């Protein structure tokens, strides 16, 4: 049996990551699900810390409450108090702002070098660049972007060269799918593929039926329905893996669970392989220096709740994969769409800081 979790940490071995000489100082704009979990992941990490948070829709006291208490990931184990306009988590003081305009946030005054843009609003280079006016040096968008370069850890992060001030960490689903697709394509070639993500409910959905600006089905109750939805996650793989551009597309089905999602990738391979050969390639990749801590593997009879707070981007479910022929395969992979993704945001921030330090040296 091959099954392990990386609870409360996200180890990625060297030389996979460049290492910054000092802990990076992070600012977070938008203290929602991802913003709060990025803060937890950063505070857990010896090479990162958070010095400032901005959210115009929260008081500092409410921000402390929401950070401390989490219905999915549990109560934060450390002390969380408010001191004036600061959150104090253990011995770390975090300046709290409530500005609507990113350029008005005092990132420079608080020492924040890299900002996690997690409002879901400022997702273009132009909009996210407003943080640079507040003193930030770099911005990581925790969402797909229409024009910012996208980097997925373990897939194309080494292509970051320090020239971009605003980059995207892509989506949680792309972070699950891209490492998986990379391994399959490098070993057997992907001729074409279809992806379905069975995705946990998110804050954009309705608790009970109501109007949706995006699509009619999206307005139906997240508590009572499985809801087909569009996603650009599969097509986005073509941006981080150009060799797969135009070869993958997909959809989502939103389901009434609070966290953990599952990618179902069906591919036609160029090179024939048995199910055993496919499984062996995926398992070997999960143990490699390149993808260990990013891609996982299990041959246990697992279910979604087994992956809550798993820090890996994508965990192959060997027993759930099926193979119709030597060129037609279905591969199943799990991901904690909240925690795993938040850990990757911190990892990308660390990598960006390390590359920038090397370029400027």
Residue, then its C-alpha position, 0 to 999 in steps of 0.5 A: x500500500x502506498x498512501x500518505x498525507x502531508x498534513x499541515x505542511x507542504x514539503x517540496x524537496x530541493x533542488x525542485x525549489x529555489x530558496x530565498x535567503x530570508x523568509x518572504x513577507x506576504x500581503x493578502x488582499x481579500x480575506x475569504x476562503x483562499x486568503x485565510x488559508x494562504x495565511x495559514x499555509x504561510x504562517x506554517x512555513x519557515x520560509x514565509x510569513x504574513x505582514x498585512x491583510x486587506x479586506x474592506x468588507x471585514x472589521x479586524x475583529x471579524x477577520x480574527x474570528x474567521x481566521x481562527x474558526x474554520x468549519x472545514x479545516x478546524x480551529x487554528x491551533x495558535x493564539x489569535x488576538x486583536x491589538x488595535x488595527x493588527x491581528x496578532x497570531x502567536x508572535x506575528x503581528x499582521x497589519x489589517x487594512x480595509x481599503x477598496x482601491x488596491x493602490x491605497x493599501x500600504x503594502x510598502x509601509x507594512x513591509x509586504x513584498x509579494x501580494x496574494x490577490x485573492x478577491x477574485x476581482x483584480x485578475x488582469x495585469x492592469x487591475x492587479x498592478x494597482x498593488x504595485x502602487x501601494x509598494x508591493x514588488x510582485x503580485x500573485x493572482x490566486x485565480x486564472x487570468x486572462x492575460x497574466x502569465x500562469x505558472x503551475x508548480x511542478x509543471x512550468x514554474x521554472x519558466x518564471x524569469x523575474x520579468x513579470x510583476x504580475x503572475x497567476x497561480x492558475x486554478x485549483x483544478x488546473x493545479x490538479x490536472x496539469x501535473x497529471x497530464x504532464x506525466x501522461x504526455x511525457x510517457x505516452x503522449x496525449x492525442x486528445x482528452x476530456x476532463x470532468x472535475x467533480x467539484x466541491x461547492x464554493x462561495x459563488x453558489x447559492x444556498x437555496x435557489x436564487x438568481x445567478x448572473x452567470x447561468x441559470x443552473x448556477x443559481x440552483x441550491x448547492x445543498x440539494x443538487x449536483x450542478x453541471x458547470x463550465x470550467x476553463x481548467x482543462x483548456x488552461x493546461x494548454x497555456x502551461x503545457x503548450x504541447x497540449x494546447x487544443x488537446x484537452x477540454x472539460x466541464x465541472x459538476x458541482x456537488x454538495x460537499x464543502x471541500x475536496x474535489x476529484x478530476x476524472x481525465x479520459x485520454x487517448x494516448x499516442x503510444x499504447x500502454x497497459x493499465x499497469x504501465x500507466x499506473x507504474x508511470x504515475x506512481x514513479x512520478x509521484x515519488x520523483x524529486x520533480x513532483x514529490x509533494x505535488x503529485x501523490x498516489x494511493x492504492x487504498x479504497x479512499x473517499x473525498x473526506x480522506x483528503x481534507x487538508x492534504x497539501x498535495x495538488x493531485x493524488x492519483x487514485x490507482x484503484x479508481x482508474x480504468x482502462x478500456x484499451x491500450x490507448x484509451x484510459x481514465x485516470x482519477x485524481x483527488x485534490x483539496x481544492x482549498x488547502x492544496x491550492x493555498x499551499x501552492x500559492x505560497x510555494x509560487x511566492x517563495x519561488x518568485x522571491x528566490x528567482x527575483x533575488x538571484x536575478x538582482x544579485 
